[in-house]
Amino acid sequence: MSGGNAILGFGHLARTCRRIDAATVVPLIAAALQDESAYVRGHADDAAGDLLHYLDVRVPGYES
């Protein structure tokens, strides 16, 4: 469960700080979109949406 929460935190950072180290974060979110856990995938989907909406950063594997 903590992995999903960590991924969701990236979305919160994008929303509240309006910046993020995309080179580091995008691969983590992309991998989480493929996680076996529906919980992790759901939070990855939310985070990818936040990166796209607030930073115009696309995460591979995310379909808006």
PQR file of N, CA, C, O and H, with PARSE charges and radii, in Angstrom:
ATOM      1  N   MET A   1       0.816  -1.187   0.000 -0.4000 1.5000
ATOM      2  CA  MET A   1       0.000   0.000   0.000 -0.0000 2.0000
ATOM      3  C   MET A   1       0.865   1.258   0.000  0.5500 1.7000
ATOM      4  O   MET A   1       0.482   2.255  -0.613 -0.5500 1.4000
ATOM      5  N   SER A   2       1.997   1.244   0.656 -0.4000 1.5000
ATOM      6  CA  SER A   2       2.827   2.445   0.742 -0.0000 2.0000
ATOM      7  C   SER A   2       3.354   2.857  -0.633  0.5500 1.7000
ATOM      8  O   SER A   2       3.575   4.044  -0.874 -0.5500 1.4000
ATOM      9  H   SER A   2       2.308   0.435   1.155  0.4000 1.0000
ATOM     10  N   GLY A   3       3.557   1.901  -1.534 -0.4000 1.5000
ATOM     11  CA  GLY A   3       4.010   2.252  -2.880 -0.0000 2.0000
ATOM     12  C   GLY A   3       2.987   3.101  -3.607  0.5500 1.7000
ATOM     13  O   GLY A   3       3.345   4.044  -4.313 -0.5500 1.4000
ATOM     14  H   GLY A   3       3.377   0.937  -1.338  0.4000 1.0000
ATOM     15  N   GLY A   4       1.726   2.775  -3.441 -0.4000 1.5000
ATOM     16  CA  GLY A   4       0.668   3.576  -4.056 -0.0000 2.0000
ATOM     17  C   GLY A   4       0.620   4.969  -3.477  0.5500 1.7000
ATOM     18  O   GLY A   4       0.414   5.943  -4.202 -0.5500 1.4000
ATOM     19  H   GLY A   4       1.435   2.009  -2.868  0.4000 1.0000
ATOM     20  N   ASN A   5       0.807   5.069  -2.184 -0.4000 1.5000
ATOM     21  CA  ASN A   5       0.789   6.384  -1.536 -0.0000 2.0000
ATOM     22  C   ASN A   5       1.966   7.239  -1.997  0.5500 1.7000
ATOM     23  O   ASN A   5       1.815   8.442  -2.208 -0.5500 1.4000
ATOM     24  H   ASN A   5       0.973   4.278  -1.596  0.4000 1.0000
ATOM     25  N   ALA A   6       3.124   6.628  -2.154 -0.4000 1.5000
ATOM     26  CA  ALA A   6       4.298   7.366  -2.621 -0.0000 2.0000
ATOM     27  C   ALA A   6       4.075   7.890  -4.031  0.5500 1.7000
ATOM     28  O   ALA A   6       4.417   9.034  -4.329 -0.5500 1.4000
ATOM     29  H   ALA A   6       3.247   5.651  -1.983  0.4000 1.0000
ATOM     30  N   ILE A   7       3.510   7.069  -4.894 -0.4000 1.5000
ATOM     31  CA  ILE A   7       3.231   7.487  -6.269 -0.0000 2.0000
ATOM     32  C   ILE A   7       2.219   8.625  -6.275  0.5500 1.7000
ATOM     33  O   ILE A   7       2.382   9.597  -7.012 -0.5500 1.4000
ATOM     34  H   ILE A   7       3.233   6.139  -4.652  0.4000 1.0000
ATOM     35  N   LEU A   8       1.189   8.510  -5.466 -0.4000 1.5000
ATOM     36  CA  LEU A   8       0.184   9.566  -5.383 -0.0000 2.0000
ATOM     37  C   LEU A   8       0.815  10.873  -4.923  0.5500 1.7000
ATOM     38  O   LEU A   8       0.400  11.951  -5.349 -0.5500 1.4000
ATOM     39  H   LEU A   8       1.057   7.719  -4.868  0.4000 1.0000
ATOM     40  N   GLY A   9       1.818  10.781  -4.054 -0.4000 1.5000
ATOM     41  CA  GLY A   9       2.515  11.973  -3.576 -0.0000 2.0000
ATOM     42  C   GLY A   9       3.154  12.764  -4.706  0.5500 1.7000
ATOM     43  O   GLY A   9       3.240  13.989  -4.627 -0.5500 1.4000
ATOM     44  H   GLY A   9       2.155   9.905  -3.708  0.4000 1.0000
ATOM     45  N   PHE A  10       3.605  12.085  -5.755 -0.4000 1.5000
ATOM     46  CA  PHE A  10       4.177  12.801  -6.899 -0.0000 2.0000
ATOM     47  C   PHE A  10       3.127  13.684  -7.562  0.5500 1.7000
ATOM     48  O   PHE A  10       3.424  14.795  -8.000 -0.5500 1.4000
ATOM     49  H   PHE A  10       3.535  11.090  -5.819  0.4000 1.0000
ATOM     50  N   GLY A  11       1.918  13.189  -7.630 -0.4000 1.5000
ATOM     51  CA  GLY A  11       0.834  13.995  -8.184 -0.0000 2.0000
ATOM     52  C   GLY A  11       0.550  15.208  -7.325  0.5500 1.7000
ATOM     53  O   GLY A  11       0.311  16.299  -7.843 -0.5500 1.4000
ATOM     54  H   GLY A  11       1.677  12.286  -7.274  0.4000 1.0000
ATOM     55  N   HIS A  12       0.576  15.024  -6.010 -0.4000 1.5000
ATOM     56  CA  HIS A  12       0.350  16.151  -5.099 -0.0000 2.0000
ATOM     57  C   HIS A  12       1.447  17.204  -5.253  0.5500 1.7000
ATOM     58  O   HIS A  12       1.166  18.402  -5.220 -0.5500 1.4000
ATOM     59  H   HIS A  12       0.771  14.138  -5.589  0.4000 1.0000
ATOM     60  N   LEU A  13       2.693  16.761  -5.420 -0.4000 1.5000
ATOM     61  CA  LEU A  13       3.795  17.704  -5.622 -0.0000 2.0000
ATOM     62  C   LEU A  13       3.609  18.491  -6.919  0.5500 1.7000
ATOM     63  O   LEU A  13       3.854  19.696  -6.960 -0.5500 1.4000
ATOM     64  H   LEU A  13       2.921  15.788  -5.447  0.4000 1.0000
ATOM     65  N   ALA A  14       3.179  17.814  -7.964 -0.4000 1.5000
ATOM     66  CA  ALA A  14       2.937  18.510  -9.233 -0.0000 2.0000
ATOM     67  C   ALA A  14       1.858  19.567  -9.053  0.5500 1.7000
ATOM     68  O   ALA A  14       1.971  20.677  -9.574 -0.5500 1.4000
ATOM     69  H   ALA A  14       2.979  16.835  -7.932  0.4000 1.0000
ATOM     70  N   ARG A  15       0.817  19.217  -8.318 -0.4000 1.5000
ATOM     71  CA  ARG A  15      -0.312  20.129  -8.133 -0.0000 2.0000
ATOM     72  C   ARG A  15       0.037  21.302  -7.233  0.5500 1.7000
ATOM     73  O   ARG A  15      -0.327  22.439  -7.535 -0.5500 1.4000
ATOM     74  H   ARG A  15       0.726  18.315  -7.896  0.4000 1.0000
ATOM     75  N   THR A  16       0.732  21.048  -6.141 -0.4000 1.5000
ATOM     76  CA  THR A  16       0.974  22.097  -5.153 -0.0000 2.0000
ATOM     77  C   THR A  16       2.231  22.911  -5.429  0.5500 1.7000
ATOM     78  O   THR A  16       2.259  24.112  -5.160 -0.5500 1.4000
ATOM     79  H   THR A  16       1.027  20.125  -5.896  0.4000 1.0000
ATOM     80  N   CYS A  17       3.273  22.272  -5.963 -0.4000 1.5000
ATOM     81  CA  CYS A  17       4.542  22.973  -6.199 -0.0000 2.0000
ATOM     82  C   CYS A  17       4.702  23.422  -7.646  0.5500 1.7000
ATOM     83  O   CYS A  17       5.522  24.290  -7.947 -0.5500 1.4000
ATOM     84  H   CYS A  17       3.250  21.296  -6.182  0.4000 1.0000
ATOM     85  N   ARG A  18       3.921  22.832  -8.534 -0.4000 1.5000
ATOM     86  CA  ARG A  18       3.958  23.150  -9.970 -0.0000 2.0000
ATOM     87  C   ARG A  18       5.322  22.894 -10.600  0.5500 1.7000
ATOM     88  O   ARG A  18       5.696  23.538 -11.580 -0.5500 1.4000
ATOM     89  H   ARG A  18       3.255  22.127  -8.290  0.4000 1.0000
ATOM     90  N   ARG A  19       6.059  21.949 -10.025 -0.4000 1.5000
ATOM     91  CA  ARG A  19       7.314  21.505 -10.632 -0.0000 2.0000
ATOM     92  C   ARG A  19       7.681  20.155 -10.034  0.5500 1.7000
ATOM     93  O   ARG A  19       7.256  19.804  -8.933 -0.5500 1.4000
ATOM     94  H   ARG A  19       5.755  21.427  -9.229  0.4000 1.0000
ATOM     95  N   ILE A  20       8.479  19.411 -10.786 -0.4000 1.5000
ATOM     96  CA  ILE A  20       8.914  18.089 -10.332 -0.0000 2.0000
ATOM     97  C   ILE A  20      10.075  17.655 -11.223  0.5500 1.7000
ATOM     98  O   ILE A  20      10.198  18.125 -12.354 -0.5500 1.4000
ATOM     99  H   ILE A  20       8.824  19.696 -11.680  0.4000 1.0000
ATOM    100  N   ASP A  21      10.906  16.784 -10.733 -0.4000 1.5000
ATOM    101  CA  ASP A  21      12.006  16.243 -11.531 -0.0000 2.0000
ATOM    102  C   ASP A  21      11.430  15.131 -12.408  0.5500 1.7000
ATOM    103  O   ASP A  21      11.422  13.961 -12.028 -0.5500 1.4000
ATOM    104  H   ASP A  21      10.807  16.402  -9.814  0.4000 1.0000
ATOM    105  N   ALA A  22      10.956  15.519 -13.575 -0.4000 1.5000
ATOM    106  CA  ALA A  22      10.262  14.580 -14.455 -0.0000 2.0000
ATOM    107  C   ALA A  22      11.145  13.409 -14.871  0.5500 1.7000
ATOM    108  O   ALA A  22      10.650  12.292 -15.027 -0.5500 1.4000
ATOM    109  H   ALA A  22      10.962  16.470 -13.884  0.4000 1.0000
ATOM    110  N   ALA A  23      12.434  13.642 -15.051 -0.4000 1.5000
ATOM    111  CA  ALA A  23      13.341  12.561 -15.468 -0.0000 2.0000
ATOM    112  C   ALA A  23      13.386  11.434 -14.446  0.5500 1.7000
ATOM    113  O   ALA A  23      13.604  10.275 -14.800 -0.5500 1.4000
ATOM    114  H   ALA A  23      12.836  14.549 -14.924  0.4000 1.0000
ATOM    115  N   THR A  24      13.182  11.770 -13.195 -0.4000 1.5000
ATOM    116  CA  THR A  24      13.186  10.769 -12.130 -0.0000 2.0000
ATOM    117  C   THR A  24      11.797  10.190 -11.895  0.5500 1.7000
ATOM    118  O   THR A  24      11.646   8.981 -11.718 -0.5500 1.4000
ATOM    119  H   THR A  24      13.005  12.711 -12.908  0.4000 1.0000
ATOM    120  N   VAL A  25      10.792  11.047 -11.894 -0.4000 1.5000
ATOM    121  CA  VAL A  25       9.448  10.653 -11.473 -0.0000 2.0000
ATOM    122  C   VAL A  25       8.659   9.931 -12.558  0.5500 1.7000
ATOM    123  O   VAL A  25       7.940   8.974 -12.268 -0.5500 1.4000
ATOM    124  H   VAL A  25      10.915  12.029 -12.038  0.4000 1.0000
ATOM    125  N   VAL A  26       8.785  10.378 -13.798 -0.4000 1.5000
ATOM    126  CA  VAL A  26       7.986   9.790 -14.878 -0.0000 2.0000
ATOM    127  C   VAL A  26       8.211   8.282 -15.014  0.5500 1.7000
ATOM    128  O   VAL A  26       7.232   7.546 -15.135 -0.5500 1.4000
ATOM    129  H   VAL A  26       9.368  11.156 -14.033  0.4000 1.0000
ATOM    130  N   PRO A  27       9.455   7.784 -15.000 -0.5600 1.5000
ATOM    131  CA  PRO A  27       9.633   6.327 -15.096  0.2800 2.0000
ATOM    132  C   PRO A  27       9.005   5.565 -13.918  0.5500 1.7000
ATOM    133  O   PRO A  27       8.519   4.447 -14.089 -0.5500 1.4000
ATOM    134  N   LEU A  28       9.018   6.169 -12.734 -0.4000 1.5000
ATOM    135  CA  LEU A  28       8.412   5.513 -11.571 -0.0000 2.0000
ATOM    136  C   LEU A  28       6.897   5.415 -11.719  0.5500 1.7000
ATOM    137  O   LEU A  28       6.300   4.382 -11.414 -0.5500 1.4000
ATOM    138  H   LEU A  28       9.413   7.077 -12.595  0.4000 1.0000
ATOM    139  N   ILE A  29       6.286   6.492 -12.187 -0.4000 1.5000
ATOM    140  CA  ILE A  29       4.832   6.475 -12.382 -0.0000 2.0000
ATOM    141  C   ILE A  29       4.464   5.523 -13.517  0.5500 1.7000
ATOM    142  O   ILE A  29       3.484   4.785 -13.419 -0.5500 1.4000
ATOM    143  H   ILE A  29       6.771   7.331 -12.435  0.4000 1.0000
ATOM    144  N   ALA A  30       5.247   5.540 -14.588 -0.4000 1.5000
ATOM    145  CA  ALA A  30       4.986   4.632 -15.713 -0.0000 2.0000
ATOM    146  C   ALA A  30       5.043   3.172 -15.260  0.5500 1.7000
ATOM    147  O   ALA A  30       4.203   2.364 -15.657 -0.5500 1.4000
ATOM    148  H   ALA A  30       6.043   6.140 -14.668  0.4000 1.0000
ATOM    149  N   ALA A  31       6.022   2.839 -14.438 -0.4000 1.5000
ATOM    150  CA  ALA A  31       6.123   1.469 -13.925 -0.0000 2.0000
ATOM    151  C   ALA A  31       4.936   1.149 -13.014  0.5500 1.7000
ATOM    152  O   ALA A  31       4.408   0.037 -13.045 -0.5500 1.4000
ATOM    153  H   ALA A  31       6.704   3.495 -14.115  0.4000 1.0000
ATOM    154  N   ALA A  32       4.523   2.118 -12.210 -0.4000 1.5000
ATOM    155  CA  ALA A  32       3.400   1.895 -11.301 -0.0000 2.0000
ATOM    156  C   ALA A  32       2.094   1.688 -12.062  0.5500 1.7000
ATOM    157  O   ALA A  32       1.193   1.012 -11.566 -0.5500 1.4000
ATOM    158  H   ALA A  32       4.953   3.020 -12.184  0.4000 1.0000
ATOM    159  N   LEU A  33       1.981   2.260 -13.256 -0.4000 1.5000
ATOM    160  CA  LEU A  33       0.787   2.037 -14.078 -0.0000 2.0000
ATOM    161  C   LEU A  33       0.654   0.577 -14.488  0.5500 1.7000
ATOM    162  O   LEU A  33      -0.432   0.126 -14.850 -0.5500 1.4000
ATOM    163  H   LEU A  33       2.713   2.809 -13.659  0.4000 1.0000
ATOM    164  N   GLN A  34       1.767  -0.166 -14.430 -0.4000 1.5000
ATOM    165  CA  GLN A  34       1.781  -1.584 -14.802 -0.0000 2.0000
ATOM    166  C   GLN A  34       1.835  -2.512 -13.591  0.5500 1.7000
ATOM    167  O   GLN A  34       1.955  -3.727 -13.749 -0.5500 1.4000
ATOM    168  H   GLN A  34       2.650   0.201 -14.136  0.4000 1.0000
ATOM    169  N   ASP A  35       1.749  -1.955 -12.393 -0.4000 1.5000
ATOM    170  CA  ASP A  35       1.868  -2.741 -11.163 -0.0000 2.0000
ATOM    171  C   ASP A  35       0.757  -3.772 -11.057  0.5500 1.7000
ATOM    172  O   ASP A  35      -0.332  -3.583 -11.599 -0.5500 1.4000
ATOM    173  H   ASP A  35       1.651  -0.968 -12.265  0.4000 1.0000
ATOM    174  N   GLU A  36       1.036  -4.858 -10.361 -0.4000 1.5000
ATOM    175  CA  GLU A  36       0.027  -5.914 -10.177 -0.0000 2.0000
ATOM    176  C   GLU A  36      -1.105  -5.477  -9.251  0.5500 1.7000
ATOM    177  O   GLU A  36      -2.202  -6.035  -9.303 -0.5500 1.4000
ATOM    178  H   GLU A  36       1.920  -5.012  -9.920  0.4000 1.0000
ATOM    179  N   SER A  37      -0.846  -4.495  -8.416 -0.4000 1.5000
ATOM    180  CA  SER A  37      -1.840  -4.024  -7.458 -0.0000 2.0000
ATOM    181  C   SER A  37      -2.745  -2.957  -8.079  0.5500 1.7000
ATOM    182  O   SER A  37      -2.266  -1.954  -8.608 -0.5500 1.4000
ATOM    183  H   SER A  37       0.045  -4.043  -8.373  0.4000 1.0000
ATOM    184  N   ALA A  38      -4.038  -3.184  -8.009 -0.4000 1.5000
ATOM    185  CA  ALA A  38      -4.994  -2.196  -8.508 -0.0000 2.0000
ATOM    186  C   ALA A  38      -4.886  -0.890  -7.725  0.5500 1.7000
ATOM    187  O   ALA A  38      -5.120   0.187  -8.275 -0.5500 1.4000
ATOM    188  H   ALA A  38      -4.427  -3.999  -7.580  0.4000 1.0000
ATOM    189  N   TYR A  39      -4.541  -0.981  -6.473 -0.4000 1.5000
ATOM    190  CA  TYR A  39      -4.374   0.205  -5.626 -0.0000 2.0000
ATOM    191  C   TYR A  39      -3.250   1.086  -6.156  0.5500 1.7000
ATOM    192  O   TYR A  39      -3.413   2.299  -6.287 -0.5500 1.4000
ATOM    193  H   TYR A  39      -4.352  -1.856  -6.026  0.4000 1.0000
ATOM    194  N   VAL A  40      -2.114   0.475  -6.459 -0.4000 1.5000
ATOM    195  CA  VAL A  40      -0.957   1.205  -6.973 -0.0000 2.0000
ATOM    196  C   VAL A  40      -1.284   1.760  -8.359  0.5500 1.7000
ATOM    197  O   VAL A  40      -0.989   2.920  -8.646 -0.5500 1.4000
ATOM    198  H   VAL A  40      -1.981  -0.510  -6.352  0.4000 1.0000
ATOM    199  N   ARG A  41      -1.886   0.944  -9.213 -0.4000 1.5000
ATOM    200  CA  ARG A  41      -2.242   1.411 -10.559 -0.0000 2.0000
ATOM    201  C   ARG A  41      -3.199   2.595 -10.500  0.5500 1.7000
ATOM    202  O   ARG A  41      -3.064   3.537 -11.281 -0.5500 1.4000
ATOM    203  H   ARG A  41      -2.125   0.001  -8.980  0.4000 1.0000
ATOM    204  N   GLY A  42      -4.146   2.561  -9.600 -0.4000 1.5000
ATOM    205  CA  GLY A  42      -5.098   3.656  -9.470 -0.0000 2.0000
ATOM    206  C   GLY A  42      -4.433   4.953  -9.071  0.5500 1.7000
ATOM    207  O   GLY A  42      -4.737   6.010  -9.625 -0.5500 1.4000
ATOM    208  H   GLY A  42      -4.255   1.797  -8.965  0.4000 1.0000
ATOM    209  N   HIS A  43      -3.520   4.878  -8.108 -0.4000 1.5000
ATOM    210  CA  HIS A  43      -2.811   6.085  -7.688 -0.0000 2.0000
ATOM    211  C   HIS A  43      -1.845   6.558  -8.777  0.5500 1.7000
ATOM    212  O   HIS A  43      -1.630   7.760  -8.931 -0.5500 1.4000
ATOM    213  H   HIS A  43      -3.272   4.020  -7.658  0.4000 1.0000
ATOM    214  N   ALA A  44      -1.272   5.635  -9.521 -0.4000 1.5000
ATOM    215  CA  ALA A  44      -0.399   6.022 -10.631 -0.0000 2.0000
ATOM    216  C   ALA A  44      -1.205   6.750 -11.706  0.5500 1.7000
ATOM    217  O   ALA A  44      -0.733   7.723 -12.293 -0.5500 1.4000
ATOM    218  H   ALA A  44      -1.447   4.658  -9.395  0.4000 1.0000
ATOM    219  N   ASP A  45      -2.398   6.280 -11.953 -0.4000 1.5000
ATOM    220  CA  ASP A  45      -3.266   6.940 -12.925 -0.0000 2.0000
ATOM    221  C   ASP A  45      -3.586   8.366 -12.474  0.5500 1.7000
ATOM    222  O   ASP A  45      -3.550   9.300 -13.275 -0.5500 1.4000
ATOM    223  H   ASP A  45      -2.781   5.489 -11.476  0.4000 1.0000
ATOM    224  N   ASP A  46      -3.893   8.525 -11.203 -0.4000 1.5000
ATOM    225  CA  ASP A  46      -4.161   9.869 -10.660 -0.0000 2.0000
ATOM    226  C   ASP A  46      -2.935  10.766 -10.773  0.5500 1.7000
ATOM    227  O   ASP A  46      -3.049  11.925 -11.171 -0.5500 1.4000
ATOM    228  H   ASP A  46      -3.922   7.766 -10.552  0.4000 1.0000
ATOM    229  N   ALA A  47      -1.771  10.243 -10.429 -0.4000 1.5000
ATOM    230  CA  ALA A  47      -0.540  11.028 -10.482 -0.0000 2.0000
ATOM    231  C   ALA A  47      -0.197  11.418 -11.914  0.5500 1.7000
ATOM    232  O   ALA A  47       0.206  12.552 -12.174 -0.5500 1.4000
ATOM    233  H   ALA A  47      -1.678   9.301 -10.106  0.4000 1.0000
ATOM    234  N   ALA A  48      -0.354  10.486 -12.835 -0.4000 1.5000
ATOM    235  CA  ALA A  48      -0.079  10.787 -14.243 -0.0000 2.0000
ATOM    236  C   ALA A  48      -1.012  11.879 -14.745  0.5500 1.7000
ATOM    237  O   ALA A  48      -0.600  12.756 -15.504 -0.5500 1.4000
ATOM    238  H   ALA A  48      -0.681   9.565 -12.625  0.4000 1.0000
ATOM    239  N   GLY A  49      -2.258  11.825 -14.325 -0.4000 1.5000
ATOM    240  CA  GLY A  49      -3.207  12.866 -14.700 -0.0000 2.0000
ATOM    241  C   GLY A  49      -2.817  14.221 -14.147  0.5500 1.7000
ATOM    242  O   GLY A  49      -2.953  15.236 -14.830 -0.5500 1.4000
ATOM    243  H   GLY A  49      -2.593  11.112 -13.708  0.4000 1.0000
ATOM    244  N   ASP A  50      -2.331  14.246 -12.907 -0.4000 1.5000
ATOM    245  CA  ASP A  50      -1.888  15.502 -12.307 -0.0000 2.0000
ATOM    246  C   ASP A  50      -0.666  16.066 -13.037  0.5500 1.7000
ATOM    247  O   ASP A  50      -0.597  17.272 -13.275 -0.5500 1.4000
ATOM    248  H   ASP A  50      -2.220  13.422 -12.352  0.4000 1.0000
ATOM    249  N   LEU A  51       0.288  15.220 -13.393 -0.4000 1.5000
ATOM    250  CA  LEU A  51       1.458  15.695 -14.122 -0.0000 2.0000
ATOM    251  C   LEU A  51       1.056  16.286 -15.473  0.5500 1.7000
ATOM    252  O   LEU A  51       1.590  17.313 -15.893 -0.5500 1.4000
ATOM    253  H   LEU A  51       0.232  14.241 -13.200  0.4000 1.0000
ATOM    254  N   LEU A  52       0.127  15.643 -16.136 -0.4000 1.5000
ATOM    255  CA  LEU A  52      -0.325  16.145 -17.425 -0.0000 2.0000
ATOM    256  C   LEU A  52      -1.071  17.469 -17.258  0.5500 1.7000
ATOM    257  O   LEU A  52      -0.817  18.430 -17.985 -0.5500 1.4000
ATOM    258  H   LEU A  52      -0.307  14.809 -15.795  0.4000 1.0000
ATOM    259  N   HIS A  53      -1.974  17.511 -16.316 -0.4000 1.5000
ATOM    260  CA  HIS A  53      -2.807  18.698 -16.126 -0.0000 2.0000
ATOM    261  C   HIS A  53      -2.009  19.909 -15.639  0.5500 1.7000
ATOM    262  O   HIS A  53      -2.148  21.005 -16.181 -0.5500 1.4000
ATOM    263  H   HIS A  53      -2.181  16.731 -15.725  0.4000 1.0000
ATOM    264  N   TYR A  54      -1.189  19.712 -14.634 -0.4000 1.5000
ATOM    265  CA  TYR A  54      -0.510  20.844 -14.003 -0.0000 2.0000
ATOM    266  C   TYR A  54       0.850  21.193 -14.607  0.5500 1.7000
ATOM    267  O   TYR A  54       1.293  22.339 -14.526 -0.5500 1.4000
ATOM    268  H   TYR A  54      -1.076  18.822 -14.194  0.4000 1.0000
ATOM    269  N   LEU A  55       1.515  20.196 -15.217 -0.4000 1.5000
ATOM    270  CA  LEU A  55       2.868  20.437 -15.719 -0.0000 2.0000
ATOM    271  C   LEU A  55       3.024  20.175 -17.213  0.5500 1.7000
ATOM    272  O   LEU A  55       4.091  20.418 -17.777 -0.5500 1.4000
ATOM    273  H   LEU A  55       1.155  19.266 -15.283  0.4000 1.0000
ATOM    274  N   ASP A  56       1.970  19.680 -17.857 -0.4000 1.5000
ATOM    275  CA  ASP A  56       2.015  19.308 -19.266 -0.0000 2.0000
ATOM    276  C   ASP A  56       3.112  18.270 -19.527  0.5500 1.7000
ATOM    277  O   ASP A  56       3.796  18.310 -20.550 -0.5500 1.4000
ATOM    278  H   ASP A  56       1.103  19.482 -17.399  0.4000 1.0000
ATOM    279  N   VAL A  57       3.263  17.342 -18.578 -0.4000 1.5000
ATOM    280  CA  VAL A  57       4.234  16.252 -18.686 -0.0000 2.0000
ATOM    281  C   VAL A  57       3.459  14.957 -18.895  0.5500 1.7000
ATOM    282  O   VAL A  57       2.601  14.603 -18.086 -0.5500 1.4000
ATOM    283  H   VAL A  57       2.708  17.309 -17.747  0.4000 1.0000
ATOM    284  N   ARG A  58       3.762  14.255 -19.977 -0.4000 1.5000
ATOM    285  CA  ARG A  58       3.084  12.998 -20.286 -0.0000 2.0000
ATOM    286  C   ARG A  58       3.858  11.814 -19.701  0.5500 1.7000
ATOM    287  O   ARG A  58       5.087  11.755 -19.754 -0.5500 1.4000
ATOM    288  H   ARG A  58       4.459  14.542 -20.634  0.4000 1.0000
ATOM    289  N   VAL A  59       3.101  10.887 -19.151 -0.4000 1.5000
ATOM    290  CA  VAL A  59       3.666   9.644 -18.621 -0.0000 2.0000
ATOM    291  C   VAL A  59       3.321   8.531 -19.594  0.5500 1.7000
ATOM    292  O   VAL A  59       2.143   8.320 -19.881 -0.5500 1.4000
ATOM    293  H   VAL A  59       2.103  10.934 -19.108  0.4000 1.0000
ATOM    294  N   PRO A  60       4.319   7.806 -20.116 -0.5600 1.5000
ATOM    295  CA  PRO A  60       4.026   6.702 -21.020  0.2800 2.0000
ATOM    296  C   PRO A  60       3.103   5.672 -20.358  0.5500 1.7000
ATOM    297  O   PRO A  60       3.298   5.282 -19.207 -0.5500 1.4000
ATOM    298  N   GLY A  61       2.105   5.251 -21.115 -0.4000 1.5000
ATOM    299  CA  GLY A  61       1.164   4.281 -20.589 -0.0000 2.0000
ATOM    300  C   GLY A  61      -0.092   4.897 -19.994  0.5500 1.7000
ATOM    301  O   GLY A  61      -1.050   4.191 -19.678 -0.5500 1.4000
ATOM    302  H   GLY A  61       1.946   5.568 -22.050  0.4000 1.0000
ATOM    303  N   TYR A  62      -0.083   6.232 -19.841 -0.4000 1.5000
ATOM    304  CA  TYR A  62      -1.259   6.915 -19.292 -0.0000 2.0000
ATOM    305  C   TYR A  62      -2.146   7.368 -20.438  0.5500 1.7000
ATOM    306  O   TYR A  62      -1.695   7.992 -21.399 -0.5500 1.4000
ATOM    307  H   TYR A  62       0.695   6.806 -20.097  0.4000 1.0000
ATOM    308  N   GLU A  63      -3.412   7.036 -20.306 -0.4000 1.5000
ATOM    309  CA  GLU A  63      -4.394   7.471 -21.300 -0.0000 2.0000
ATOM    310  C   GLU A  63      -5.394   8.368 -20.617  0.5500 1.7000
ATOM    311  O   GLU A  63      -6.161   7.925 -19.762 -0.5500 1.4000
ATOM    312  H   GLU A  63      -3.779   6.529 -19.526  0.4000 1.0000
ATOM    313  N   SER A  64      -5.385   9.635 -20.998 -0.4000 1.5000
ATOM    314  CA  SER A  64      -6.269  10.608 -20.361 -0.0000 2.0000
ATOM    315  C   SER A  64      -7.694  10.490 -20.837  0.5500 1.7000
ATOM    316  O   SER A  64      -8.558  11.243 -20.390 -0.5500 1.4000
ATOM    317  H   SER A  64      -4.762   9.995 -21.693  0.4000 1.0000
TER
END
